[in-house]
Amino acid sequence: MKQDIESIYFKLIENIKSNINDKIDAINVEKEDCVLKNIDERAWIIGSLDDRIKSFNTFVFTFIDSVTSTAQGNMISKNAVFEFDIVVSESEDGLDYVRVLRYHRVLEECMRAAWDNVCKGYDRATINLLNPIDIKLYDSTTMHKVVGIQVEFALIN
C-alpha cells in the first residue's frame, strides 16, 4: 500500500497510543517505582489544544509541524516534521525532572518502534528530543512541564 504523509501520521499516532502505557509500565518496573503515570486513551489531543485538557493531569499533544516539498524530475520529495509532546502537571514530590527524562525516553522508544512498524522498508526517521519547557495552561494555577520529540522524514513518490 502506498504511504502518504497523512497515513504515516495517523498510523504513528495509533501505534504509539496502543503501546505507550506498556512502555510506561516497563520503565516503572525497571526503575522499581511508579513515578510515571499512564496516559488515558482519551487524553490525546491532535492538532490544537481544547478544553478537554482540563480533565487530565497528563496528556499527549501532537501536531504536524511542517510539510515541504521539492520536485526532483518526475518525483516529488516531501519532508515532514511531526511533533509529539507529553504535558505533565508539576507535582510537589520533587520528581518533575525525573518524569521529564523518563517521558522523553518513553516518547523516543515508542516512536522508534512505531516507525519500524509503520514504515518498514523506508529510511529511518530522525527523532529529535526537544528541550523541556514550563508552561501555564489557560486558567490553571498549576504549572506544567512539556517534554517532546520531533520526527522528521522524507517521503519520495
C-alpha positions as CSV (number, residue, x, y, z in Angstrom):
1,M,0.0,0.0,0.0
2,K,1.3,3.5,-0.9
3,Q,2.2,5.6,2.1
4,D,1.5,9.4,2.2
5,I,2.0,12.0,4.9
6,E,-1.5,11.6,6.3
7,S,-1.4,7.9,6.6
8,I,2.0,7.8,8.2
9,Y,1.0,10.5,10.7
10,F,-2.2,8.8,11.9
11,K,-0.7,5.3,11.8
12,L,2.2,6.6,14.1
13,I,-0.4,8.1,16.5
14,E,-2.4,4.8,16.7
15,N,0.8,2.7,17.1
16,I,2.2,4.9,19.9
17,K,-1.2,5.3,21.5
18,S,-1.6,1.5,21.7
19,N,1.9,0.9,23.1
20,I,2.7,3.9,25.3
21,N,1.3,2.6,28.6
22,D,3.1,-0.7,28.2
23,K,6.4,1.3,27.8
24,I,5.5,3.4,30.8
25,D,4.8,0.3,32.9
26,A,8.0,-1.3,31.8
27,I,10.1,1.7,32.8
28,N,8.3,1.9,36.2
29,V,9.2,-1.8,36.7
30,E,12.8,-1.2,35.6
31,K,13.2,1.8,37.9
32,E,11.3,0.0,40.7
33,D,8.9,2.8,41.3
34,C,5.7,4.4,39.9
35,V,6.9,7.9,39.0
36,L,5.3,7.8,35.6
37,K,1.6,7.7,35.2
38,N,-0.2,6.0,32.4
39,I,-1.9,8.2,29.8
40,D,-5.6,8.0,29.4
41,E,-6.7,6.9,25.9
42,R,-8.9,10.0,25.8
43,A,-6.0,12.3,26.7
44,W,-4.6,12.6,23.1
45,I,-5.1,16.0,21.6
46,I,-4.4,16.2,17.9
47,G,-3.8,19.5,16.1
48,S,-4.8,22.1,18.6
49,L,-5.5,22.3,22.3
50,D,-9.0,22.4,23.5
51,D,-10.9,22.3,26.8
52,R,-10.5,18.5,27.1
53,I,-7.0,19.1,28.6
54,K,-8.6,20.4,31.8
55,S,-9.7,16.8,32.5
56,F,-6.2,15.4,32.5
57,N,-3.0,15.9,34.6
58,T,-1.0,14.2,31.9
59,F,-1.9,14.3,28.2
60,V,-0.3,13.9,24.8
61,F,-0.4,16.8,22.3
62,T,0.6,16.0,18.7
63,F,0.6,18.1,15.6
64,I,2.2,18.4,12.1
65,D,4.9,21.0,12.5
66,S,5.7,21.3,8.8
67,V,5.4,19.7,5.4
68,T,7.5,20.9,2.5
69,S,8.1,19.5,-1.0
70,T,10.7,19.7,-3.7
71,A,10.3,18.4,-7.3
72,Q,13.1,16.1,-8.4
73,G,12.4,15.2,-12.0
74,N,9.1,13.3,-12.1
75,M,9.3,12.6,-8.4
76,I,8.2,14.9,-5.5
77,S,10.2,14.7,-2.3
78,K,8.2,15.7,0.7
79,N,9.8,16.5,4.0
80,A,7.6,16.2,7.1
81,V,8.1,17.1,10.7
82,F,5.6,15.8,13.3
83,E,5.8,16.8,17.0
84,F,4.6,14.6,19.9
85,D,4.6,16.2,23.4
86,I,3.6,14.9,26.8
87,V,2.3,17.6,29.0
88,V,2.5,16.8,32.8
89,S,1.2,18.8,35.7
90,E,4.0,19.7,38.1
91,S,4.0,17.8,41.4
92,E,5.1,18.7,44.9
93,D,7.1,15.4,45.2
94,G,10.2,16.9,43.7
95,L,10.4,14.4,40.9
96,D,9.4,16.6,37.9
97,Y,12.8,16.3,36.2
98,V,12.8,12.5,36.7
99,R,9.4,12.5,34.9
100,V,10.7,14.7,32.1
101,L,13.7,12.4,31.5
102,R,11.6,9.3,31.6
103,Y,8.8,10.6,29.4
104,H,11.5,11.7,26.9
105,R,12.7,8.1,26.9
106,V,9.1,6.8,26.5
107,L,8.4,9.0,23.5
108,E,11.7,8.2,21.8
109,E,11.5,4.5,22.3
110,C,7.8,4.4,21.3
111,M,8.4,6.4,18.2
112,R,11.4,4.3,17.1
113,A,9.2,1.1,17.5
114,A,6.2,2.8,15.8
115,W,8.4,3.9,12.8
116,D,9.8,0.5,12.4
117,N,6.3,-1.0,12.4
118,V,4.5,1.6,10.3
119,C,7.3,2.4,7.8
120,K,9.0,-0.9,7.1
121,G,11.3,-0.5,4.1
122,Y,11.7,3.2,4.4
123,D,14.7,5.1,5.7
124,R,14.5,5.6,9.5
125,A,13.1,9.0,10.6
126,T,15.2,11.4,12.5
127,I,13.9,11.7,16.1
128,N,15.0,14.8,17.9
129,L,14.4,15.3,21.6
130,L,13.1,18.8,22.3
131,N,14.1,20.9,25.3
132,P,11.6,20.6,28.1
133,I,9.7,23.7,28.8
134,D,7.5,25.1,31.6
135,I,4.0,26.4,30.7
136,K,0.9,27.5,32.4
137,L,-2.3,26.3,30.6
138,Y,-5.4,28.6,30.3
139,D,-6.8,29.5,33.7
140,S,-4.9,26.8,35.5
141,T,-2.9,27.7,38.6
142,T,-0.7,24.7,38.1
143,M,2.5,24.8,36.1
144,H,3.1,22.1,33.6
145,K,6.2,20.5,32.1
146,V,6.2,19.8,28.4
147,V,8.5,17.1,27.1
148,G,8.6,16.3,23.4
149,I,10.1,14.9,20.3
150,Q,10.1,15.9,16.7
151,V,10.1,13.2,14.0
152,E,11.5,14.3,10.6
153,F,11.5,12.2,7.5
154,A,11.5,12.5,3.7
155,L,9.0,10.7,1.5
156,I,9.6,10.4,-2.2
157,N,6.7,9.5,-4.6
